[in-house]
Amino acid sequence: MRFGPRKFAVVAAIALVAGTVGGPTAAADRDHGLPLGPRGLPETRTVETLQPGVTLTTIVRGESDPADGWTVEVAVPGGGDDPDPDAPPTAVADRAHADALAGALSGKGFAARVEDVTTAAVADFAGGSLGFRVRIGLDADKAAANTLLTRVRAAGFTASAVFTGWDGASTDRGPWRVQVLTIDPKKFRGDLVGDFGPDIERRETTSVLARARNASAGVNAGFFVLDPAAGAPGDPAGLGVYDGRLLSESTNGRPVFTFTADARHAGVDRYSWTGKVSGRGTTLPLDGINRVPGLVRNCGGTHDDRPTSHPLHDTTCTDPDELVAFTADYGTETPSGPGVEAVLDRQGRVTEVREPRGGALPVGARSVQGTGTDAAALRAMAVPGARLAVSGHLTDERGRPARIPQMAANGGPELVRDGRPHVTPQADGMVRPGDPSFYYGWAAKRNPRTIAGVDGHGRIMLATVDGRAVDSLGLSIAESAAVADSLGMESAVNLDGGGSTTMVVDDKVINHPSDATGERPVGDAILVLP
């Protein structure tokens, strides 16, 4: 049975915030509003029942701040060229390089200013000064800032127009727009699922995924490959488990949001994955599942990956010598290229050896691909008619064997643990050595965010926060933790955000995705089914 968003009672409330971001939110403060901006800001909350056990809360806090405006931020020379639209520009440098850039701008007739960029300390990152940025002008009118931006670019500099309300200052007055789906397992009679669409290698929008499953609501889920140079677009960049099927290996050690279809069990967990293929008296280690061999998005793989085997967000690690297993969920064809591919039937018998690798899989078949030195090892094992056993298992953060969850969406960093903010960007790869601009743009500045968590009553909470707009500033990662905590989440993790942040209710996108082109196709989504 399907329920529209206004099938049941609608309740509106107004609350004033009790404090600002800067520390754990006291339990008594959770009933007084979001911990964003100064005390006393206006805040409205509207609660709608979507179906039994599922509510949507829309929170609008704050008001336009006349102190905020548009400025031109000039990139440090030598910045990156990441095609990801959410990749932060190279905007923070040491004082000497920032002063040199400001001097060059002054020589072209621009009145540049150098600003120290500071950020709050979190659980595993000391914060403090990240470096210095260079900016020109400040205007309430975006058109005026764009005119200045055109002049700056014409003078040979790389720059962008940014709104100062996105910087993350605790004195900003807003506004903010937060929407929260709450699933109460005591009343919920539907299903909560993770879904990636027809196959892994093709991206779909959250609304398309929701419509295909007749979902009453849903949000985007985990990080995924976007650039073809980093793998197959749509491939989860971390653990992906759907109805008990582990179809993408973990970014080892990074947090994931796990849940069951009945919503009675959920939480934030950290797993590592190992796999193997055995046959003819030989066992070989697997490197991954359902991804392009040699490319490990967000890293966190095996010891021979380069430049690191530790998580490193928005980075593609490489390994020329890999064994990767494939199921029919991957796509219409497995990746093609140099190497060997053993095609296996339902019983694990080798039915075909492909060289070079790549091609369609017969119904019910799976395969293993080998590249580099691992191609020869697989070739020796994969004799037609031989049986190969492909297996893998998870271990928890203490190294103990763990069961495969029913559903899992990758994320990071962790935001709340045991009812208190616990933000872990260092462990989860958001702190890049020698690259303060990444942390500045991705974590310290405000962006659209998607958050998943569980409150003290066992209710699952899925929140989206609009950003990169003047009518909703977005959240820094530290603010995301404070907001999750203030909403009552006892555990919470950051999911994919930026232009991916989307919430769908009754076939309609109800938030405001930040990409200029509108709703972004994503890797997977968390869907509420009637």
Residue pairs with C-beta under 8 A, 6 or more apart in sequence:
1 530
2 51
2 214
2 216
2 530
3 49
3 50
3 51
3 52
3 216
3 530
4 50
4 506
5 48
5 50
5 56
5 505
5 506
6 48
7 49
7 50
7 51
8 48
8 49
9 49
10 46
10 47
10 48
10 49
11 46
11 47
12 44
12 45
12 46
12 47
13 44
13 45
13 46
13 47
14 42
14 43
14 44
14 45
15 31
15 32
15 33
15 43
15 45
16 32
16 33
16 39
16 40
16 41
16 42
16 43
17 32
17 33
17 34
17 35
17 36
17 37
17 39
17 40
17 41
17 43
17 61
18 26
18 28
18 29
18 32
18 33
18 35
18 39
19 25
19 26
19 29
19 35
19 39
20 35
20 36
20 37
20 38
20 39
20 170
21 35
21 36
21 120
21 170
21 478
21 479
21 482
22 120
22 170
23 421
24 420
24 421
24 485
25 35
25 421
25 482
25 485
25 486
29 35
29 486
30 485
30 486
30 487
30 488
33 41
33 43
33 61
33 486
34 43
34 59
34 61
34 176
34 178
34 483
34 486
35 479
35 482
35 483
35 485
35 486
36 61
36 62
36 174
36 176
36 475
36 479
36 482
36 483
37 61
37 62
37 170
37 171
37 172
37 173
37 174
37 176
38 171
38 173
41 61
41 62
41 63
41 173
41 174
42 61
42 62
42 63
43 59
43 60
43 61
43 62
44 59
44 60
44 61
45 57
45 58
45 59
46 57
46 58
47 55
47 56
47 57
48 55
48 56
48 57
48 58
49 55
50 56
50 181
50 216
50 217
50 505
50 506
50 528
51 190
51 216
51 528
51 530
52 187
52 188
52 189
53 183
53 184
53 185
53 186
53 187
53 188
53 189
53 190
53 263
54 181
54 182
54 183
54 184
54 188
54 190
54 216
54 217
54 528
55 181
55 182
55 184
56 179
56 180
56 181
56 182
56 217
56 505
56 510
57 179
57 180
57 182
58 177
58 178
58 179
59 176
59 177
59 178
59 179
59 180
60 175
60 176
60 177
60 178
61 174
61 175
61 176
61 178
62 172
62 173
62 174
62 175
62 176
63 173
63 174
63 175
64 173
64 174
64 175
64 470
65 165
65 172
65 173
65 174
66 140
67 164
67 171
67 172
67 173
68 163
68 164
68 165
68 172
68 470
69 138
69 139
69 140
69 145
69 163
69 164
70 137
70 138
70 139
70 140
70 141
70 142
70 144
70 145
70 161
70 162
70 163
70 164
71 135
71 136
71 137
71 138
71 139
71 145
71 161
71 162
71 164
72 135
72 136
72 137
72 145
72 148
72 149
72 152
72 159
72 160
72 161
72 162
73 89
73 91
73 133
73 134
73 135
73 159
73 160
73 161
73 162
74 91
74 101
74 105
74 112
74 134
74 135
74 136
74 152
74 157
74 158
74 159
75 89
75 90
75 91
75 157
75 158
75 159
75 160
76 90
76 91
76 92
76 93
76 97
76 98
76 101
76 134
76 437
77 101
77 158
78 90
79 89
79 90
79 91
79 158
79 437
80 87
80 90
82 227
82 314
83 226
83 227
83 229
84 226
84 227
84 314
85 498
85 499
85 515
86 314
86 442
86 447
86 497
86 498
86 499
86 500
87 314
87 441
88 437
88 438
88 440
88 441
88 442
88 445
89 158
89 160
89 437
89 441
90 435
90 437
91 133
91 134
91 437
91 440
91 441
92 117
92 130
92 131
92 132
92 133
92 436
92 437
92 440
93 101
93 131
93 132
93 133
93 437
94 131
94 132
95 114
95 131
95 132
98 114
98 131
98 132
98 133
98 134
99 114
99 132
101 112
101 134
102 112
102 113
102 114
102 134
104 157
105 112
105 134
105 136
105 152
105 155
105 157
106 112
108 155
108 156
108 157
110 136
110 151
110 152
110 155
111 136
111 137
112 134
112 135
112 136
113 134
113 135
113 136
114 132
114 133
114 134
115 132
115 133
115 134
115 135
116 129
116 131
116 132
117 129
117 130
117 131
117 132
117 133
117 436
117 440
117 444
118 127
118 128
118 129
118 130
119 127
119 128
119 130
119 168
119 439
119 440
119 443
119 444
119 476
119 478
120 127
120 476
120 478
121 127
121 128
122 421
122 423
122 424
122 425
122 477
122 478
122 481
123 421
123 422
123 423
123 424
124 423
124 424
124 425
124 426
124 427
125 423
125 425
125 426
125 431
125 439
130 436
130 439
130 440
130 444
131 436
131 437
131 440
133 440
136 148
136 152
136 159
137 144
137 145
137 148
138 164
139 145
139 148
142 161
142 163
145 161
146 161
148 161
149 159
149 160
149 161
152 159
153 159
163 470
163 473
165 172
165 174
165 446
165 470
165 473
166 445
166 446
166 447
166 467
166 468
166 473
166 474
167 445
167 446
168 444
168 445
168 446
168 476
168 478
168 479
172 473
174 473
175 471
175 472
175 473
176 465
176 472
176 473
176 474
176 475
177 465
177 466
177 471
177 472
177 511
177 512
178 463
178 464
178 465
178 483
179 463
179 464
179 465
179 503
179 510
179 511
180 461
180 462
180 463
180 487
181 217
181 219
181 461
181 462
181 463
181 503
181 528
182 455
182 459
182 460
182 461
183 192
183 263
183 459
183 460
183 461
183 462
183 528
184 263
184 457
184 459
185 262
185 263
185 264
185 458
185 459
185 460
186 458
188 262
188 263
190 216
190 528
190 529
190 530
191 261
191 262
191 529
192 259
192 260
192 261
192 262
192 263
192 407
192 460
192 526
192 527
192 528
192 529
193 213
193 242
193 243
193 261
193 407
193 526
193 527
193 529
194 221
194 240
194 241
194 242
194 407
194 408
194 409
194 524
194 525
194 526
194 527
195 209
195 212
195 213
195 242
195 524
195 525
195 527
196 204
196 209
196 234
196 236
196 240
196 242
196 247
196 329
196 523
196 524
196 525
197 203
197 204
197 208
197 209
197 212
197 234
197 524
198 204
199 329
199 330
199 331
199 332
200 232
200 234
200 235
200 236
200 240
200 247
200 248
200 290
200 329
200 330
200 331
200 523
201 232
201 233
201 234
201 235
201 330
201 331
202 233
202 234
202 331
203 224
203 233
203 234
203 521
203 522
203 523
204 212
204 234
204 521
204 522
205 502
205 519
205 520
205 521
205 522
206 218
206 219
206 220
206 502
206 503
206 504
206 509
206 519
206 522
206 525
207 502
207 504
207 507
207 508
207 509
207 519
208 521
209 215
209 218
209 522
209 524
209 525
209 527
210 217
210 218
210 504
210 507
210 525
210 527
211 507
213 527
213 529
214 529
214 530
215 504
215 527
215 528
215 529
215 530
216 505
216 506
216 528
216 529
216 530
217 503
217 504
217 505
217 506
217 527
217 528
218 503
218 504
218 525
218 526
218 527
218 528
219 450
219 452
219 462
219 464
219 495
219 502
219 503
219 504
219 525
219 526
220 450
220 495
220 496
220 500
220 501
220 502
220 522
220 524
220 525
220 526
221 257
221 409
221 410
221 450
221 495
221 496
221 522
221 523
221 524
221 525
221 526
222 236
222 237
222 238
222 239
222 240
222 256
222 409
222 410
222 411
222 495
222 496
222 523
222 524
223 236
223 237
223 238
223 297
223 298
223 313
223 410
223 411
223 412
223 495
223 496
223 523
224 233
224 234
224 235
224 236
224 237
224 297
224 496
224 522
224 523
224 524
225 231
225 232
225 233
225 234
225 235
225 237
225 291
225 297
225 523
226 233
227 233
229 316
230 295
230 297
230 316
231 291
231 292
231 295
231 297
231 316
232 291
232 292
232 330
232 331
232 335
234 521
234 522
234 523
235 248
235 290
235 291
235 292
235 297
235 523
236 247
236 248
236 409
236 410
236 523
236 524
237 251
237 297
237 298
237 410
237 523
238 248
238 250
238 251
238 254
238 256
238 298
238 300
238 410
238 411
238 412
239 246
239 248
239 249
239 250
239 251
239 254
239 256
239 271
239 273
239 408
239 409
239 410
240 246
240 247
240 248
240 408
240 409
240 410
240 523
240 524
241 247
241 258
241 404
241 405
241 406
241 407
241 408
242 407
242 524
243 261
243 406
243 407
244 404
244 405
244 406
245 327
245 329
246 273
246 289
246 392
246 394
246 404
247 289
247 290
247 327
247 329
248 289
248 290
248 291
248 410
249 273
249 275
249 288
249 289
249 291
249 301
249 392
250 256
250 271
250 272
250 273
250 300
250 394
250 410
251 298
251 299
251 300
251 301
251 311
251 410
251 412
251 429
252 271
252 272
252 273
252 300
252 301
252 309
252 311
253 270
253 271
253 272
253 300
253 310
253 311
253 397
253 427
253 428
254 270
254 298
254 300
254 311
254 410
254 411
254 412
254 428
254 429
255 268
255 269
255 270
255 411
255 412
255 413
255 414
255 424
255 428
255 493
256 268
256 269
256 270
256 271
256 408
256 409
256 410
256 411
256 493
257 266
257 267
257 268
257 408
257 409
257 411
257 452
257 453
257 493
257 495
257 526
258 265
258 266
258 267
258 268
258 269
258 405
258 406
258 407
258 408
259 265
259 266
259 267
259 405
259 406
259 407
259 408
259 460
259 526
260 266
260 405
260 406
260 407
261 406
261 407
263 460
264 458
266 454
266 458
266 460
267 454
267 491
268 411
268 414
268 417
268 452
268 453
268 454
268 491
268 492
268 493
269 396
269 397
269 402
269 405
269 408
270 396
270 397
271 394
271 395
271 396
271 397
271 402
272 394
272 395
272 399
273 392
273 393
273 394
273 395
274 285
274 286
274 392
274 393
274 395
275 285
275 286
275 287
275 288
275 289
275 325
275 390
275 391
275 392
275 393
276 283
276 284
276 285
276 286
276 390
276 391
276 392
277 283
277 284
277 286
277 323
277 325
277 368
277 378
277 381
277 388
277 389
277 390
277 391
278 284
278 388
278 389
278 391
279 381
279 382
279 386
279 387
279 388
279 389
280 380
280 381
280 383
280 386
282 377
282 380
282 381
284 323
284 374
284 377
284 378
284 381
285 302
285 323
286 323
286 324
286 325
286 368
286 390
286 392
287 293
287 296
287 301
287 302
287 319
287 322
287 323
287 324
288 296
288 301
288 322
288 324
288 325
289 324
289 325
289 326
289 327
289 392
290 324
290 325
290 326
290 327
290 329
290 330
291 297
291 324
292 324
292 335
293 322
293 323
293 324
293 335
293 337
293 339
293 369
293 370
293 371
294 318
294 319
294 320
294 322
294 371
294 372
295 316
295 317
295 318
296 305
296 316
296 317
296 318
296 319
297 315
297 316
298 311
298 312
298 313
298 314
298 315
298 429
299 305
299 308
299 309
299 310
299 311
299 312
299 315
299 316
299 317
299 429
300 309
300 310
300 311
300 312
300 429
301 309
301 317
301 319
302 309
302 319
303 309
304 319
304 321
305 317
305 318
305 319
306 317
306 318
306 319
307 315
307 317
308 317
309 317
310 429
311 412
311 427
311 428
311 429
312 429
312 432
313 412
313 428
313 429
313 430
313 432
313 438
313 442
314 438
314 442
315 429
315 432
320 371
320 372
321 371
321 372
321 373
321 374
322 369
322 370
322 371
322 372
322 374
323 368
323 369
323 370
323 374
323 377
323 378
324 368
324 369
325 366
325 367
325 368
325 390
325 392
326 334
326 361
326 366
326 367
326 368
326 369
327 366
328 361
328 363
328 364
328 365
328 366
332 360
333 358
333 359
333 360
333 361
334 341
334 357
334 358
334 359
334 360
334 361
334 367
334 369
335 357
335 358
335 369
336 356
336 357
336 358
336 359
337 356
337 357
337 358
337 371
338 356
338 357
338 371
338 375
339 355
339 356
339 357
339 369
339 370
339 371
339 372
339 375
340 353
340 354
340 355
340 357
340 369
340 370
340 375
340 376
340 378
340 379
340 382
341 353
341 354
341 355
341 357
341 358
341 359
341 367
341 368
341 369
341 370
342 350
342 352
342 353
342 354
342 367
342 368
342 370
342 378
342 381
342 382
342 388
343 350
343 351
343 352
343 353
343 354
343 361
343 362
343 365
343 366
343 367
344 350
344 351
344 365
344 366
344 367
344 368
344 388
344 390
345 351
345 362
345 364
345 365
346 364
346 365
347 387
348 387
348 388
348 389
348 390
349 385
349 386
349 387
349 388
350 382
350 383
350 384
350 385
350 386
350 387
350 388
351 362
351 365
351 384
352 384
353 379
353 382
353 384
355 379
357 369
357 370
357 371
361 367
366 390
368 378
368 382
368 388
368 390
369 378
370 376
370 377
370 378
370 379
381 388
382 388
393 401
393 402
394 401
394 402
394 403
394 404
395 401
395 402
396 402
407 526
409 452
409 495
409 524
409 526
411 452
411 493
411 494
411 495
411 496
412 424
412 428
412 429
412 430
412 493
412 494
413 423
413 424
413 425
413 427
413 428
413 430
413 443
413 477
413 493
413 494
414 422
414 423
414 424
414 428
414 492
414 493
414 494
415 421
415 422
415 423
415 451
415 453
415 477
415 480
415 481
415 484
415 485
415 489
415 492
415 493
415 494
416 422
416 453
416 481
416 484
416 485
416 489
416 490
416 491
416 492
417 491
418 490
418 491
419 456
419 485
419 490
420 485
421 478
421 481
421 482
421 484
421 485
422 481
423 477
423 478
423 481
425 431
425 439
425 443
425 477
430 438
430 439
430 442
430 443
430 477
431 439
432 438
432 439
442 477
443 476
443 477
443 478
444 476
444 477
445 476
446 467
446 473
446 474
446 475
446 476
446 479
447 467
447 468
447 474
447 475
447 476
447 497
447 498
448 464
448 465
448 466
448 467
448 468
448 474
448 497
448 498
448 499
448 500
448 501
448 513
448 514
449 463
449 464
449 465
449 467
449 474
449 475
449 480
449 494
449 497
449 501
450 462
450 463
450 464
450 465
450 494
450 495
450 496
450 497
450 500
450 501
450 502
451 461
451 462
451 463
451 464
451 465
451 480
451 483
451 484
451 489
451 492
451 493
451 494
451 495
452 460
452 461
452 462
452 463
452 492
452 493
452 495
452 526
453 460
453 461
453 463
453 484
453 487
453 489
453 490
453 491
453 492
453 493
454 460
454 461
454 489
454 490
454 491
454 492
455 461
455 487
455 488
455 489
455 490
456 488
456 490
461 484
461 487
461 488
461 489
461 492
462 503
462 526
463 483
463 484
463 487
464 501
464 502
464 503
464 511
465 472
465 474
465 475
465 480
465 483
465 501
466 472
466 474
466 501
466 511
466 512
466 514
467 473
467 474
467 475
467 497
467 501
467 514
468 474
468 498
468 514
469 512
469 514
472 512
475 483
477 494
480 494
481 492
484 492
485 492
496 522
496 523
498 514
499 513
499 514
499 515
499 520
500 513
500 520
500 522
501 511
501 513
501 514
502 509
502 511
502 513
502 519
502 520
502 522
503 509
503 510
503 511
504 510
509 519
513 519
513 520
